[in-house]
Amino acid sequence: MKYNERIREIREDHALTQQKVADLLHIGQRTYSDYESGKTRIPIDNIMILAKFYDISIDYITGASNIQQPYPKE
């Protein structure tokens, strides 16, 4: 699964709107929509914020792993 599909799946699993996640990342809703559609690549800093927020490993978010692991605490 590609990362853009994964971030949409995770967001929907948490019943969040694109606007809520965009607010978390301090970006516009349109920019976040572009991340999910694959039009724009999501910066690693934002992937890290999402990983911490959702408590899911970066490997899972990026599609490097299909196993949900918690975000490392240290």
Beta strands, then each sheet from edge to edge (+ up, - down):
end
